[in-house]
Amino acid sequence: MRGAIMPDAPDIAAALAALPHVSSRVAPPRVAADGTASVILDVSGLDAAARDALEADVRRALGAVEGISAVRVVQTAQKPARRLIAVGSGKGGVGKSTLSANLAIAMQRLGFRTGLVDADIYGPSQPRLMQATAERPTAEGKTLNPIATRWGVPMLSMGQLVAPDKALAWRGPMASGALGQLVDAAWGETDTLIVDLPPGTGDVQLSMIQKHRPAGAVIVSTPQDLALIDAARAIDLFNTAGIPVLGLVENMAGYVCPHCGETSDPFGHGGAEAEAARLGIAFLGRVPLDIAIRLASDAGEPPAARDDAAAAPFLAIAEKVAAALDRER
């Protein structure tokens, strides 16, 4: 009877060592008197297919060791440490979603494993900005699987779960529940989630703060006084809740005429920087009113993924956000 032969520990170790992708995820197996090997397998950060493949490799390798009659595998996983960065604004139309998409890509280029959550439940823009309008997420039970994008940044949006032209007339609890599903999805090894919040200071923002506790908030405004008044309200919400405000971004800051090269400021200039100084928070930078950014965004080609002048402001802002996160640790 095969189970009567006790396997040698070196043979077991050699079988697992032959699988480099496995050896770091498995503890030394325990072998019972009947030859059953019990294995604890760390599957942290893997999706269902990768978990099943890893378990199959372990079973196959150990099953080939003389003296092992059966293999029992227990999968375990650690919840990854994941930081959320909330991107908010006091009012709509200031370019918050464009900033969110490009910040996610820029931080990914800096070495972060970023994901993007489109929490603007009533006006989801990220599927268009990330060229993912045709994609639909799958689910395992009640857990959604994020959509992979061309830019290396997985994402989820309500815009991928409803028909493109369908209006969502949801009350606060439903919108907050949808946010939870997006944030608590199977994000794998993602270490930083950029969360594109809806404008204002309503139920979705409160749910984000209470249930998911962002590591910090980035506020987007245009330079004019009317937008800055509402931006100050968004900043006050995060300050009151004890969420670090990482800084303020001035969007649509200056327009360079493509014909004569002259710069004009249809929305004003420097208002966000002055407001940041008044409130005692960091000024993260300016994004110009540039038709190249608008055209690229409409085409689902985020400027931050490029290597030209249009990418520069987003990369500079990402570097300041990364430095601010380090200071908040």
C-alpha positions as CSV (number, residue, x, y, z in Angstrom):
1,M,0.0,0.0,0.0
2,R,1.5,3.3,-1.0
3,G,0.4,5.2,2.2
4,A,2.6,2.8,4.2
5,I,5.7,4.6,2.8
6,M,6.3,7.9,4.6
7,P,7.6,10.5,2.2
8,D,10.9,12.2,2.8
9,A,10.9,15.9,3.8
10,P,13.6,16.6,1.2
11,D,11.5,15.1,-1.6
12,I,8.6,17.3,-0.6
13,A,10.8,20.4,-0.5
14,A,12.3,19.6,-3.8
15,A,8.9,19.1,-5.4
16,L,7.7,22.5,-4.3
17,A,11.0,24.2,-5.1
18,A,10.6,23.1,-8.7
19,L,7.6,25.5,-8.8
20,P,9.1,29.0,-8.2
21,H,5.7,30.7,-8.4
22,V,4.5,28.3,-5.7
23,S,7.3,27.9,-3.2
24,S,6.9,31.4,-1.7
25,R,3.2,30.9,-1.2
26,V,3.1,27.6,0.6
27,A,4.1,26.6,4.1
28,P,5.9,23.2,4.7
29,P,3.1,20.6,4.3
30,R,2.1,18.3,7.2
31,V,1.9,14.6,6.3
32,A,-0.4,12.3,8.3
33,A,0.3,8.7,9.0
34,D,-2.0,7.7,6.1
35,G,0.1,9.7,3.7
36,T,-2.3,12.7,3.4
37,A,-0.4,15.9,2.9
38,S,-2.1,19.1,4.2
39,V,-1.0,22.3,2.7
40,I,-1.8,26.0,3.5
41,L,-1.6,28.0,0.3
42,D,-1.4,31.8,0.3
43,V,-3.5,33.1,-2.6
44,S,-3.4,36.8,-1.7
45,G,-4.0,39.1,-4.6
46,L,-4.9,36.3,-7.1
47,D,-8.1,36.1,-9.0
48,A,-10.2,32.9,-9.1
49,A,-8.5,31.4,-12.2
50,A,-5.0,32.0,-10.8
51,R,-6.0,30.6,-7.4
52,D,-7.3,27.4,-9.0
53,A,-4.2,27.1,-11.2
54,L,-1.9,27.5,-8.2
55,E,-3.8,24.8,-6.2
56,A,-3.7,22.4,-9.2
57,D,0.1,22.9,-9.5
58,V,0.6,22.1,-5.8
59,R,-1.6,19.0,-6.0
60,R,0.2,17.8,-9.0
61,A,3.7,18.4,-7.6
62,L,3.0,16.8,-4.2
63,G,0.9,14.0,-5.6
64,A,4.0,12.8,-7.5
65,V,6.1,12.4,-4.3
66,E,6.4,8.8,-3.2
67,G,4.5,8.1,0.0
68,I,1.9,10.9,-0.4
69,S,-1.5,9.3,-1.0
70,A,-3.7,12.4,-1.0
71,V,-3.3,16.2,-0.9
72,R,-5.5,18.6,1.0
73,V,-5.2,22.3,0.2
74,V,-6.5,25.1,2.3
75,Q,-6.4,28.5,0.6
76,T,-5.8,31.6,2.7
77,A,-5.4,35.3,1.8
78,Q,-4.4,38.5,3.5
79,K,-6.4,41.6,2.8
80,P,-4.0,43.9,1.1
81,A,-3.2,47.3,2.5
82,R,-4.9,49.6,0.1
83,R,-5.1,53.4,0.2
84,L,-8.0,55.4,-1.2
85,I,-7.5,58.8,-2.6
86,A,-10.8,60.7,-2.9
87,V,-11.0,63.2,-5.8
88,G,-13.7,65.7,-5.1
89,S,-15.0,69.1,-6.1
90,G,-17.7,71.4,-4.7
91,K,-19.5,71.7,-8.0
92,G,-19.7,69.9,-11.4
93,G,-18.0,70.9,-14.6
94,V,-14.5,71.7,-13.2
95,G,-12.8,68.7,-14.8
96,K,-12.7,66.4,-11.7
97,S,-13.2,63.2,-13.7
98,T,-10.5,64.1,-16.2
99,L,-8.1,64.8,-13.4
100,S,-9.0,61.5,-11.7
101,A,-8.4,59.4,-14.8
102,N,-5.1,61.1,-15.5
103,L,-4.0,61.0,-11.9
104,A,-4.6,57.3,-11.7
105,I,-2.5,56.7,-14.9
106,A,0.3,59.2,-13.8
107,M,0.6,57.5,-10.4
108,Q,0.7,54.1,-12.1
109,R,3.6,55.4,-14.2
110,L,5.3,56.4,-10.9
111,G,5.2,52.8,-9.7
112,F,2.0,52.7,-7.8
113,R,-0.4,49.8,-8.5
114,T,-3.4,52.0,-9.0
115,G,-7.1,51.3,-9.7
116,L,-9.8,53.7,-10.6
117,V,-13.3,53.9,-9.1
118,D,-15.9,56.0,-10.8
119,A,-18.1,56.9,-7.8
120,D,-19.9,59.6,-9.7
121,I,-23.0,57.4,-9.6
122,Y,-25.3,59.8,-11.4
123,G,-22.9,61.0,-14.1
124,P,-20.2,58.3,-14.7
125,S,-17.6,59.6,-17.2
126,Q,-14.7,57.2,-16.7
127,P,-15.7,54.5,-19.2
128,R,-15.4,57.2,-21.9
129,L,-12.2,58.7,-20.6
130,M,-10.6,55.3,-20.2
131,Q,-11.9,53.8,-23.5
132,A,-13.9,51.1,-21.7
133,T,-17.5,51.9,-22.7
134,A,-18.0,48.5,-24.3
135,E,-16.7,46.5,-21.3
136,R,-18.9,44.9,-18.6
137,P,-17.5,43.6,-15.3
138,T,-18.0,40.0,-14.2
139,A,-18.7,39.0,-10.7
140,E,-18.0,36.2,-8.3
141,G,-21.0,36.0,-6.0
142,K,-21.5,39.6,-4.9
143,T,-17.9,40.7,-5.6
144,L,-17.2,42.5,-8.8
145,N,-14.1,42.0,-10.9
146,P,-12.6,45.3,-12.2
147,I,-12.2,45.9,-15.9
148,A,-8.6,45.9,-17.3
149,T,-7.8,48.9,-19.4
150,R,-5.2,49.7,-22.0
151,W,-3.4,51.9,-19.6
152,G,-2.6,49.3,-16.9
153,V,-5.1,50.8,-14.5
154,P,-8.1,48.5,-13.7
155,M,-11.4,50.4,-13.2
156,L,-15.0,50.0,-12.2
157,S,-17.9,52.4,-12.9
158,M,-21.7,52.4,-12.7
159,G,-21.4,53.4,-16.4
160,Q,-20.3,49.8,-17.1
161,L,-23.3,48.4,-15.3
162,V,-26.2,50.3,-16.8
163,A,-27.2,51.2,-20.4
164,P,-25.3,54.2,-21.6
165,D,-28.3,56.6,-21.8
166,K,-30.1,55.3,-18.8
167,A,-30.7,57.8,-16.0
168,L,-30.1,56.7,-12.4
169,A,-32.7,58.1,-10.1
170,W,-31.5,56.6,-6.9
171,R,-31.9,57.8,-3.4
172,G,-28.9,58.1,-1.1
173,P,-28.9,54.5,0.4
174,M,-28.9,52.9,-3.1
175,A,-26.1,55.2,-4.3
176,S,-24.1,54.5,-1.2
177,G,-24.6,50.7,-1.6
178,A,-23.4,50.9,-5.2
179,L,-20.2,52.8,-4.0
180,G,-19.5,49.9,-1.6
181,Q,-19.7,47.4,-4.3
182,L,-17.3,49.3,-6.5
183,V,-14.7,49.9,-3.7
184,D,-15.0,46.4,-2.2
185,A,-14.4,44.7,-5.5
186,A,-11.7,42.1,-6.3
187,W,-8.9,44.7,-6.7
188,G,-6.1,42.1,-6.3
189,E,-2.7,43.6,-5.8
190,T,-3.9,47.2,-6.3
191,D,-2.4,49.3,-3.6
192,T,-3.9,52.7,-4.4
193,L,-7.5,53.4,-5.5
194,I,-8.3,56.8,-7.1
195,V,-12.0,57.4,-6.3
196,D,-13.8,59.9,-8.6
197,L,-16.5,61.3,-6.3
198,P,-19.7,63.1,-7.5
199,P,-19.7,66.9,-7.1
200,G,-20.8,68.3,-3.8
201,T,-21.0,67.0,-0.2
202,G,-23.8,64.5,-0.2
203,D,-24.6,60.9,0.7
204,V,-21.9,59.3,-1.5
205,Q,-19.2,61.5,0.1
206,L,-20.4,60.7,3.6
207,S,-20.5,57.0,2.9
208,M,-17.0,57.1,1.5
209,I,-15.7,58.9,4.6
210,Q,-17.5,56.7,7.1
211,K,-17.2,53.2,5.6
212,H,-14.0,53.4,3.5
213,R,-11.9,56.1,5.2
214,P,-9.7,57.6,2.4
215,A,-6.0,58.2,3.1
216,G,-6.4,61.7,1.6
217,A,-8.5,63.9,-0.6
218,V,-7.6,65.9,-3.7
219,I,-9.9,68.8,-4.5
220,V,-10.3,70.2,-8.1
221,S,-11.5,73.7,-8.9
222,T,-11.3,76.2,-11.7
223,P,-9.8,79.6,-10.9
224,Q,-12.9,81.7,-10.7
225,D,-14.5,82.7,-7.3
226,L,-17.8,80.9,-7.9
227,A,-16.0,77.5,-8.2
228,L,-13.6,78.2,-5.3
229,I,-16.5,79.0,-2.9
230,D,-17.8,75.4,-3.5
231,A,-14.3,73.9,-3.4
232,A,-13.9,75.4,0.1
233,R,-17.1,73.5,1.2
234,A,-15.6,70.2,-0.1
235,I,-12.4,70.9,1.7
236,D,-14.3,71.7,4.9
237,L,-16.2,68.4,4.7
238,F,-12.9,66.4,4.6
239,N,-11.3,68.6,7.3
240,T,-14.3,68.1,9.6
241,A,-14.1,64.3,9.1
242,G,-10.4,64.2,9.8
243,I,-9.5,63.2,6.3
244,P,-6.2,64.8,5.2
245,V,-6.6,67.2,2.3
246,L,-3.6,66.4,0.1
247,G,-4.1,69.6,-1.9
248,L,-5.9,71.7,-4.4
249,V,-5.6,71.5,-8.2
250,E,-6.4,74.5,-10.5
251,N,-8.0,73.2,-13.7
252,M,-8.6,75.1,-16.9
253,A,-5.9,77.5,-15.9
254,G,-4.9,79.6,-18.9
255,Y,-5.6,79.2,-22.6
256,V,-2.8,79.4,-25.2
257,C,-4.1,80.4,-28.6
258,P,-2.9,77.9,-31.2
259,H,-2.6,80.6,-33.8
260,C,-0.9,83.5,-32.2
261,G,0.5,81.8,-29.0
262,E,-0.9,84.5,-26.7
263,T,-2.1,83.3,-23.3
264,S,-5.5,84.4,-22.0
265,D,-7.3,83.5,-18.8
266,P,-11.1,83.1,-19.4
267,F,-11.7,81.7,-16.0
268,G,-9.1,83.8,-14.2
269,H,-5.6,82.9,-13.0
270,G,-4.2,81.9,-9.6
271,G,-7.4,81.8,-7.7
272,A,-7.0,78.2,-6.6
273,E,-3.4,78.8,-5.5
274,A,-4.5,81.8,-3.5
275,E,-7.3,79.8,-1.9
276,A,-5.0,77.0,-1.0
277,A,-2.7,79.5,0.8
278,R,-5.7,81.0,2.6
279,L,-6.9,77.6,3.8
280,G,-3.4,76.4,4.7
281,I,-3.3,73.4,2.3
282,A,-1.0,72.4,-0.5
283,F,-1.3,73.7,-4.0
284,L,-0.8,70.7,-6.3
285,G,-0.5,72.5,-9.6
286,R,-2.4,73.8,-12.7
287,V,-3.8,72.0,-15.7
288,P,-4.2,74.4,-18.7
289,L,-7.4,74.8,-20.8
290,D,-5.9,73.0,-23.7
291,I,-7.8,71.6,-26.7
292,A,-5.3,68.7,-26.9
293,I,-6.4,67.5,-23.5
294,R,-10.1,67.9,-24.4
295,L,-9.7,66.0,-27.7
296,A,-7.6,63.2,-26.1
297,S,-10.1,62.8,-23.3
298,D,-13.1,62.6,-25.6
299,A,-11.3,60.0,-27.6
300,G,-10.5,57.8,-24.5
301,E,-6.7,58.6,-24.8
302,P,-5.7,60.0,-21.4
303,P,-2.9,62.6,-21.9
304,A,-1.1,61.3,-18.8
305,A,-0.3,58.1,-20.7
306,R,1.7,60.0,-23.3
307,D,5.2,61.4,-23.4
308,D,4.5,65.0,-24.4
309,A,3.6,68.4,-23.0
310,A,0.0,67.4,-22.3
311,A,1.1,64.7,-19.9
312,A,3.5,67.0,-17.9
313,P,1.0,68.7,-15.6
314,F,-0.6,65.4,-14.6
315,L,2.7,63.8,-13.8
316,A,3.8,66.8,-11.7
317,I,0.5,66.7,-9.8
318,A,1.0,62.9,-9.2
319,E,4.4,63.4,-7.8
320,K,3.1,65.9,-5.3
321,V,0.2,63.6,-4.3
322,A,2.7,60.8,-3.8
323,A,4.9,63.0,-1.6
324,A,1.8,64.1,0.4
325,L,0.8,60.5,1.0
326,D,4.3,59.7,2.3
327,R,4.0,62.5,4.8
328,E,0.6,61.3,6.0
329,R,1.9,57.8,6.8
